[in-house]
Amino acid sequence: MALPPDPADRVTLSLAQGRLITGQEDPDRSLQGYTVPVSGTSPPNQNPDWSCAEAADPRLCTPRKELPGWTVPTGDGRIVSLSSKGAGVCGSLCGVVVNVRETRPGGTVRQVPLPGTDEMQPYLIKSVSGRYVLFTVTEKNTSRLLVADIDAGKVLDYKPSRPRPCGAPPSGSATGRRARRSPPTCGPAGSPSARRSARPAARTRSR
């Protein structure tokens, strides 16, 4: 598929449901949107259907060739990106917000903060289909994949990470395999060791 001639340096390219989005530098950075036929070889129009400049909206209109999951088209006339709420245990880095922009002249821009993510650091979007966004986060030094519904404003099937037992080595190591065969021996009241120590001593039979 041939792109319209343009002296700008095009650094990113994405296509979803007949909507082509290019990121370019000339030298200012921006996104340009074109409508292309889903079959045949006809090139898109010379002029883009819409455009947005990094200077106007750096959250959504910044092409990043080193981060292809920075801004992603939804396939239904929108683009999305991730940012932070600036709340939670890790300060300005935590709390996931999905930025949504309609890809048309004068299209609305909104932010969708996701509840239940105040201990998560957003990273990159992996895939988008309409209202559903698959993206990666970091929670307690562990990378995770989540799915969000941007129209309902919530994370679907949210399950927090399970902490390791006290003193247990990482799963998969030789010591970790041995640790799984024996219960942990440390922990507060209510843990296996506490319950064992709370059991009364067995009585001995007198002759």
N, C-alpha and C positions, 0 to 999 in steps of 0.2 A: 504494500500500500504506500503510495507516494504522498508525502506531506506537502502542503503548500510551500513554495519557496519563501525563505525568510533568512535574512543575514544573521539572525540571533543564533546563539549557541544553545541547542536544545539538550537538556541534561536529564530529563525524565520523560517517561511515556507510559500511559495506561489506557486501557480500552475496556469498556463495560457497556453491554447492551447498545452498541452503536454510538456510544459517546466517547470520543477520543480526547484525552487531556494531555497536554504537553507542558513541561516545565522548561523555562528558557531564561537565559541571561543575555542582556543586550545593552549596556552591562547590568541594568537593574533586573532583578529577578521577579518572575511572575508565572502564573499559570494561565494557559489558553485552552478554551474548550471548543471542540468541533463536533458536528454531527456527521457521521459517515454511514454509508450503506452497509448493511450486514452481509451482502453478497455482491459479487462483481468486483471490478477494479477501479470504479470511478473515484477520483480523489475528492477530498473534502473541499469546501469553499475556501477561497483565499483568505477571507476575513473570519476570525473566530466568532462563534455564537456569543461568547462571553469571555471575560478575562478578569483576573484579580491580581493586584500587585502586592508583593511582600511588604512594602511600606504601609499599605492600607490595612493588612491583616496578616501579620507574621505567623499566627497560629495555624492558618489554613492555606495561605497562598505562597508558602515558601517551598520551592522545589529543592529537594535534597537527594542528589544522586548517590550519596553514601548511605542514605536511609530510605530505601524504597517504600517502606511502610509508614512514612510520615503523613502523607495525605493520600487518601484512597477514595475512588469513586464508588458509590453505592449501587449504580446501575439503574436507579429510578430518579435521576436528576439531582443528586446531592453529592457532596464530597465531605469526608469526615477526617478528623485527626484527634490526637489525644493531648491532654495537658493535665496539670495537677490542681487540686483544690487549694493546696497550701494549708492543709489541716492534718491532724493525726499525729502519730508518734514520731514521724520523721520530718516534721515541720513542713517547709515549703515544697518538699518533693512528694508528699503523700496525698492520697485521695484522687480518684480517677474522674476526669471530666472528658466527655466526648464533645468536640466542637463540630457543629453541623452547618453547612452552607448550601443553599440552593444554587445550582449552576445555571443561572439565567441573569440577565441584566436586572439589577435591583433586587436580586434574590435575598431572602432573609437569612440572617446568621443567628444562631442560638447556641447556648451551652447546656449540656445535659450532665449535671453532677450525678454520679452513681452512688447510691447508699450502700453501706457495708464495705466500702473500699478505703477507709481511712488509714489502714495499716499497709496499703499497697502503693508501690511506685509504678506508674504507667511506663511502658516501654514503646512497643510498636504494634501497629495493626497488621494482622496476618491475612485476613480475608473479610470481605463485606458482601452481603446480599440483601439489598433493600434495607429494612429496619434492623437487621441483625449484624452485629460486628464481633468478629473473633479477634482477640488481641492478647498480648503478653503483658504480664506485670511481674514485679518482684515483691514477695512477701516473706519477711523474716529470712532473707538471704536465699530464698527458694524461688525459682522461676515457675510461673503458672500460666495456663491458658484460660481465659474467661470468655463467655459469650454475653453480650449486652443487647437489650432491646432499646434502641434509642428513641422510639416513639412512646414506649411505656416508661422509659427512664429508670430501668432497673437491670441488675445482673440476673441472668437466668441460671438456676441450679447452682447457687453459690454454696461452696463447701470450704470452710477454713482448713488450712494445713494442719496435720496431726503432729504435735510435738513429740520428739523422741523421749523415751523414759529417762529418768535421772541417771546420769553416768553411762548411758548406753552409747557405744561407738556407732558411726554411720553404718547404715544398712549396706550389705554387700561385702564388707571386709570379713576376714577370717574370724576376728574377735567378735564382729557383729553377728556372725552365724552362731558362734558359741553362746553369745548373750541371749539369742532368741530361745535357746534350749533351757535357760535358767532365768527365773524372774528377777527383776531388779531388787537390790538390797538397800535402797535408800529412798527417801521420800517422806512427805508429811503424813499426818494422821489420815488414815483411810487408804494409804498405799498398801501393796502386798506385804512389805516388810513390817509395817505398823500393825496390820491385821495378824500377822504371825506372832509378833511379840505380845499381842494382847490376849492370845489364847491361854487358858489356864493350864498349868502343868498337869500331866496325866498322873492319876493316883496309883500308888503301888499297892498290890494286894499283900496283906499280912497273913502269915501262916498261923 
